[in-house]
Amino acid sequence: MQNAGQLTGLDIEGIGSRGEFWILTMQYRRFGKTELNLSVFSLGTMRSLASVSTFKATLAAALDQGINHVETARGYGQSEKLLGQSLQSLSPAQRASLVITT
Protein backbone atom coordinates (compact mmCIF):
# COMPACT_ATOMS: atom_id res chain seq x y z
CA MET A 1 0.00 0.00 0.00
CA GLN A 2 1.38 3.41 -0.95
CA ASN A 3 1.77 6.30 1.42
CA ALA A 4 -0.77 9.03 0.58
CA GLY A 5 1.96 11.45 -0.45
CA GLN A 6 3.29 8.95 -2.98
CA LEU A 7 0.19 8.53 -5.12
CA THR A 8 1.26 9.46 -8.64
CA GLY A 9 -0.14 12.70 -10.00
CA LEU A 10 -1.87 13.95 -6.87
CA ASP A 11 -1.06 16.03 -3.86
CA ILE A 12 -2.96 14.43 -0.97
CA GLU A 13 -3.89 16.03 2.34
CA GLY A 14 -4.55 12.79 4.18
CA ILE A 15 -6.40 9.53 4.43
CA GLY A 16 -9.43 9.30 6.69
CA SER A 17 -10.42 6.52 9.06
CA ARG A 18 -12.60 4.86 6.39
CA GLY A 19 -9.86 4.96 3.77
CA GLU A 20 -11.15 8.05 1.95
CA PHE A 21 -8.62 10.62 0.79
CA TRP A 22 -8.71 14.25 -0.23
CA ILE A 23 -7.12 15.61 -3.37
CA LEU A 24 -5.65 19.05 -2.91
CA THR A 25 -4.29 19.75 -6.36
CA MET A 26 -4.70 17.98 -9.68
CA GLN A 27 -1.42 17.45 -11.48
CA TYR A 28 -0.97 18.08 -15.20
CA ARG A 29 1.45 16.75 -17.79
CA ARG A 30 2.34 17.89 -21.26
CA PHE A 31 0.60 15.88 -23.98
CA GLY A 32 3.28 14.50 -26.28
CA LYS A 33 5.09 17.23 -28.19
CA THR A 34 2.15 19.62 -28.02
CA GLU A 35 1.71 22.63 -25.78
CA LEU A 36 -1.35 21.02 -24.15
CA ASN A 37 -1.25 20.22 -20.45
CA LEU A 38 -3.64 17.41 -19.55
CA SER A 39 -4.77 16.35 -16.11
CA VAL A 40 -3.23 13.05 -15.03
CA PHE A 41 -6.76 11.68 -14.75
CA SER A 42 -9.23 11.87 -17.59
CA LEU A 43 -12.95 11.35 -17.87
CA GLY A 44 -13.43 8.26 -20.00
CA THR A 45 -16.85 7.93 -21.61
CA MET A 46 -16.84 4.35 -22.87
CA ARG A 47 -19.53 3.20 -20.47
CA SER A 48 -21.73 6.27 -20.76
CA LEU A 49 -25.11 4.63 -20.53
CA ALA A 50 -26.52 7.41 -18.38
CA SER A 51 -29.05 10.11 -19.05
CA VAL A 52 -27.99 13.58 -20.19
CA SER A 53 -28.56 14.95 -16.67
CA THR A 54 -26.32 12.28 -15.11
CA PHE A 55 -23.66 12.86 -17.76
CA LYS A 56 -23.78 16.64 -17.13
CA ALA A 57 -23.38 16.06 -13.38
CA THR A 58 -20.44 13.70 -13.98
CA LEU A 59 -18.75 16.20 -16.30
CA ALA A 60 -19.29 19.03 -13.80
CA ALA A 61 -17.81 16.92 -10.98
CA ALA A 62 -14.78 16.09 -13.14
CA LEU A 63 -14.23 19.78 -13.92
CA ASP A 64 -14.55 20.63 -10.22
CA GLN A 65 -11.73 18.17 -9.48
CA GLY A 66 -9.47 19.74 -12.10
CA ILE A 67 -9.93 17.15 -14.84
CA ASN A 68 -9.55 18.83 -18.21
CA HIS A 69 -9.34 15.80 -20.51
CA VAL A 70 -12.37 13.91 -21.82
CA GLU A 71 -11.88 10.79 -23.92
CA THR A 72 -14.61 9.54 -26.22
CA ALA A 73 -15.03 7.54 -29.42
CA ARG A 74 -17.61 6.80 -32.06
CA GLY A 75 -17.76 3.18 -30.93
CA TYR A 76 -18.76 4.12 -27.38
CA GLY A 77 -22.48 4.14 -28.12
CA GLN A 78 -24.12 7.45 -27.27
CA SER A 79 -21.11 8.95 -25.47
CA GLU A 80 -20.38 11.56 -28.16
CA LYS A 81 -24.03 12.66 -28.27
CA LEU A 82 -24.20 12.88 -24.46
CA LEU A 83 -20.93 14.78 -24.34
CA GLY A 84 -22.14 17.24 -26.99
CA GLN A 85 -25.36 17.88 -25.11
CA SER A 86 -23.46 18.27 -21.84
CA LEU A 87 -20.98 20.74 -23.31
CA GLN A 88 -23.87 23.08 -24.12
CA SER A 89 -24.49 23.59 -20.39
CA LEU A 90 -20.90 24.73 -19.74
CA SER A 91 -19.66 28.28 -19.90
CA PRO A 92 -17.42 29.28 -22.82
CA ALA A 93 -14.43 29.35 -20.44
CA GLN A 94 -15.18 25.83 -19.19
CA ARG A 95 -15.51 24.52 -22.74
CA ALA A 96 -12.26 26.21 -23.75
CA SER A 97 -10.43 24.55 -20.86
CA LEU A 98 -11.35 21.03 -21.99
CA VAL A 99 -9.33 18.81 -24.26
CA ILE A 100 -11.45 16.16 -25.97
CA THR A 101 -9.73 13.21 -27.58
CA THR A 102 -11.27 10.53 -29.72
BELMO-V911969 format. One line per field, one symbol per residue. phi: phi as a letter, one per 20 degrees, with the letter a starting at -180 (. if undefined). burial: # if it has 24 or more other ideal C-beta (glycine too) atoms within 12 Angstrom, else .. A space follows every 10 residues. Layout:
phi: ???
burial: ???
This chain:
phi: .efgfdffnc ddfrdffenf cdeebfeccf eleeefddff dceedgdede ffffffffff ffffenfccd dbbgfemegf fffgffffee fgffffeedd db
burial: .........# .......... .....#.... .......##. ###.#..#.. ....##.##. .##.###### ##......## .##..##... ......#### ..
